Amino acid sequence: MGSRVFVTSFQLAGVEGVKANSAEDVLNEIGRISNSDDVGLILVSDDYGKQIRYQLTELRSKKPIPLVFELPSPGSTKEAVDYRALLKQILGV
């Protein structure tokens, strides 16, 4: 979940994504899909994640699955990220 660019990066790798316009949208969407049996991992861009970090920590403490994991968003000040390689590493592929 994240911006159009963030989500499109994962869609190109075959991963379903949800575009969000705000951190509140991300939080609402996580709440909506976290009860789904077929979702085990939710990737959130850090630009939205840092705005809702407290709520994400609360969610993680109450419900360990799905795992909610923050990744650097495109244009982040962190080093460049190969999303495909990172996704493979997270999924153990």
BELTA-V968211 format. One record per residue. N is the residue number from 1. RES is the residue in three letters. OMEGA is omega as a letter, one per 20 degrees, with the letter a starting at -180 (999 if undefined). Layout:
N/RES/OMEGA + N/RES/OMEGA
This chain:
1/MET/r + 2/GLY/a + 3/SER/a + 4/ARG/a + 5/VAL/r + 6/PHE/a + 7/VAL/a + 8/THR/r + 9/SER/r + 10/PHE/r + 11/GLN/r + 12/LEU/r + 13/ALA/r + 14/GLY/a + 15/VAL/r + 16/GLU/a + 17/GLY/r + 18/VAL/r + 19/LYS/a + 20/ALA/r + 21/ASN/a + 22/SER/r + 23/ALA/r + 24/GLU/r + 25/ASP/r + 26/VAL/a + 27/LEU/r + 28/ASN/a + 29/GLU/r + 30/ILE/r + 31/GLY/a + 32/ARG/a + 33/ILE/a + 34/SER/r + 35/ASN/r + 36/SER/a + 37/ASP/a + 38/ASP/r + 39/VAL/a + 40/GLY/a + 41/LEU/r + 42/ILE/r + 43/LEU/a + 44/VAL/r + 45/SER/a + 46/ASP/r + 47/ASP/r + 48/TYR/a + 49/GLY/a + 50/LYS/r + 51/GLN/a + 52/ILE/a + 53/ARG/r + 54/TYR/a + 55/GLN/r + 56/LEU/r + 57/THR/r + 58/GLU/r + 59/LEU/a + 60/ARG/a + 61/SER/a + 62/LYS/a + 63/LYS/a + 64/PRO/r + 65/ILE/j + 66/PRO/r + 67/LEU/r + 68/VAL/a + 69/PHE/r + 70/GLU/r + 71/LEU/r + 72/PRO/r + 73/SER/r + 74/PRO/a + 75/GLY/r + 76/SER/r + 77/THR/r + 78/LYS/a + 79/GLU/a + 80/ALA/a + 81/VAL/r + 82/ASP/a + 83/TYR/a + 84/ARG/r + 85/ALA/a + 86/LEU/r + 87/LEU/r + 88/LYS/a + 89/GLN/a + 90/ILE/a + 91/LEU/a + 92/GLY/a + 93/VAL/999
